[in-house]
Amino acid sequence: MSKSTTIQEAVDRIPDGAVLMIGGFMGCGSPNSLIDELVRQDKKDLTVIANDTARPGVGIGKLISAKLVKKVIASHIGTNPETQAQMIAGSLEVDLVPQGTLAERVRAAGFGLGAVVTPTGVGTVVEDGKRTIDIGGRTFLVELPISADFALVNAKRADYRGNLSYAFTARNFNPLIAMAAAVVIAEAEDIVPVGSIEPDSVITPHVVVDYLVAKEKDNG
């Protein structure tokens, strides 16, 4: 059964105040058509969980510049001065999480784990307010899973059932977030007949994808 829908209809399903995981690394592998439609529909008070906020005018940076985001959970914001300015002004809450820890917290949610333990951040501000545990004479932080209402992922190819494959480094966080959200909306550069993607090339299986949209061809 085809899961294809239009970009407008897919984004219509996202309410103001939603918690979104968005794929991409500095805009590479981001679902740009879905991001543009979020801006067009003026979705407000969003919480965005992602590796970064890219740059002004690029990827997630478009949501930041449009002031549609109330909270960001990311590993860094250093390349987006608009994110920094909004944080300093107090209009945007920013929760910085070490990159590996962020990935593991998302993975934990997707795979049903109760927590992950990591030495990263012990003895720093990352430790503030968190439980610690001693294992083999070392101190570890107990980091809780992180999930979202929606995951917006970008794929290189998809079939009409929603099986997804990715291209090189554009893969990044996309497969992880596809496992950790209640609703998964996949944007694909190419949508092909079922059977056209070799089974070994399927990274995200169709069972976790709820809606599938075609990337707009003039969208970067």
C-alpha positions in Angstrom: 0.0 0.0 0.0 1.4 3.4 -1.0 2.2 5.8 1.8 2.7 8.7 -0.6 1.2 12.0 0.2 1.8 15.6 -0.7 4.3 17.8 1.2 1.4 20.1 2.2 -0.7 17.3 3.5 2.2 15.8 5.5 3.0 19.1 7.2 -0.7 19.8 7.8 -0.5 16.9 10.3 2.1 18.6 12.4 0.5 20.9 15.1 1.9 24.0 16.6 4.0 23.0 19.6 5.1 19.7 18.2 8.4 18.0 19.1 10.3 17.3 15.9 13.4 15.3 15.2 15.0 16.4 12.0 17.8 14.7 10.1 20.8 16.4 8.7 24.4 17.4 9.5 24.9 21.1 8.6 22.1 20.8 6.2 23.5 17.7 4.4 20.8 15.1 4.5 18.1 17.5 5.8 14.5 17.2 4.5 14.5 20.6 2.9 11.1 20.5 1.2 9.4 19.6 4.5 11.4 22.4 6.3 10.3 24.9 3.7 6.7 23.8 4.1 6.9 24.2 7.9 8.0 27.8 7.3 5.3 28.4 4.7 2.6 27.0 7.0 4.0 29.1 9.9 4.1 26.2 12.4 5.0 27.7 15.8 6.4 26.9 19.1 8.3 23.9 17.8 10.9 21.8 19.7 13.6 20.7 17.4 15.9 17.8 18.2 18.8 17.6 15.7 22.6 17.4 15.4 22.8 21.2 14.8 20.9 24.2 13.5 23.0 24.5 10.3 23.4 28.1 9.1 20.9 31.0 8.4 19.0 30.1 5.3 20.1 26.5 5.3 18.2 23.5 6.5 17.0 23.9 10.1 18.4 27.4 10.0 15.3 28.4 8.1 13.1 27.5 11.0 15.4 29.4 13.4 15.4 32.5 11.2 11.6 32.4 10.9 11.4 32.2 14.8 9.3 29.1 14.7 11.3 27.2 17.3 11.0 27.6 21.0 13.5 25.0 22.1 16.5 23.3 20.4 18.2 20.1 21.6 21.4 19.7 19.6 25.1 19.0 19.8 26.2 22.4 18.6 24.9 25.8 17.4 28.3 27.4 16.6 27.7 27.8 12.9 24.4 29.7 13.3 24.7 33.2 14.8 20.9 33.6 14.7 20.5 30.6 17.0 23.0 32.2 19.3 21.3 35.6 19.2 17.9 34.2 20.1 19.4 32.1 22.9 21.1 35.2 24.4 17.9 37.2 24.0 16.0 34.5 25.9 13.5 33.8 23.1 15.0 30.4 22.3 15.9 27.6 24.8 19.0 25.7 23.9 19.9 22.3 25.4 23.4 21.3 24.2 24.1 17.6 24.3 27.5 16.0 23.4 27.1 14.6 19.9 27.7 10.9 20.7 25.4 11.2 23.7 22.7 12.7 21.6 22.9 9.9 19.1 22.8 7.3 21.8 19.8 8.8 23.6 17.9 8.8 20.3 19.0 5.2 19.6 17.9 4.2 23.1 14.4 5.6 22.5 14.2 3.8 19.2 15.4 0.5 20.5 13.4 0.5 23.8 16.3 0.9 26.2 15.7 2.5 29.5 18.9 4.6 29.5 22.5 4.7 28.3 25.6 5.3 30.5 28.5 7.3 29.3 31.6 8.9 30.8 31.2 11.9 28.5 30.5 15.0 30.5 31.5 13.7 34.0 32.8 16.6 36.0 31.4 19.2 33.7 28.2 21.2 33.4 26.8 18.3 31.4 26.6 16.4 34.7 24.4 19.0 36.5 21.2 17.4 37.7 21.9 14.0 36.4 22.3 10.6 38.1 25.7 9.0 38.1 26.7 5.4 38.5 30.1 3.8 39.3 31.1 0.8 37.1 34.5 -0.8 37.5 35.8 2.1 39.5 34.8 4.7 36.8 32.0 7.2 37.1 29.3 7.3 34.3 26.4 9.6 33.6 23.0 8.0 33.3 21.4 9.6 30.2 17.7 9.0 29.4 16.2 8.2 26.0 14.9 11.1 23.9 12.0 10.8 21.5 9.7 13.0 19.5 6.2 13.4 18.1 7.5 13.4 14.5 10.7 12.5 12.7 11.4 14.3 9.5 13.9 12.3 7.5 15.6 12.6 4.1 16.3 9.6 2.0 18.1 9.2 -1.4 15.6 6.6 -2.6 12.3 5.2 -1.4 9.8 2.7 -2.7 6.1 3.1 -2.5 5.9 1.0 0.6 8.3 3.4 2.4 11.5 1.4 2.4 14.4 3.9 2.5 18.0 4.0 1.4 20.5 6.9 2.0 23.4 8.4 0.1 26.8 8.4 1.8 27.2 11.0 4.6 23.6 12.3 4.0 22.6 9.3 6.0 23.9 10.8 9.3 21.1 11.0 11.9 18.2 10.0 9.6 18.0 6.3 10.3 18.3 6.9 14.1 15.5 9.4 14.3 13.2 7.2 12.1 13.2 4.7 15.0 12.5 7.2 17.8 9.4 9.2 16.8 5.7 8.4 17.0 5.2 9.5 13.4 7.8 9.3 10.6 7.5 11.5 7.5 10.1 10.6 4.9 11.2 12.9 2.1 12.8 11.1 -0.8 14.8 12.4 -3.8 13.5 9.5 -5.9 10.5 7.2 -5.3 10.7 4.0 -7.2 8.5 0.9 -7.6 8.5 -1.8 -4.9 11.4 -4.2 -5.5 13.6 -1.6 -7.1 15.7 -1.2 -4.0 17.8 -4.3 -3.2 17.0 -5.7 0.3 20.6 -5.2 1.5 20.3 -1.5 0.6 17.2 -0.9 2.7 18.4 1.0 5.8 15.0 2.1 7.2 12.3 -0.5 6.7 8.8 0.5 5.6 7.2 -0.6 8.8 8.5 2.5 10.7 7.6 5.0 7.9 4.1 6.6 8.1 4.1 9.1 5.2 6.2 9.5 2.2 6.7 12.7 0.1 8.7 13.5 -3.0 11.4 16.1 -2.6 10.7 19.2 -4.7 13.2 19.1 -7.5 14.3 22.7 -7.2 14.9 22.4 -3.5 18.5 22.2 -2.3 
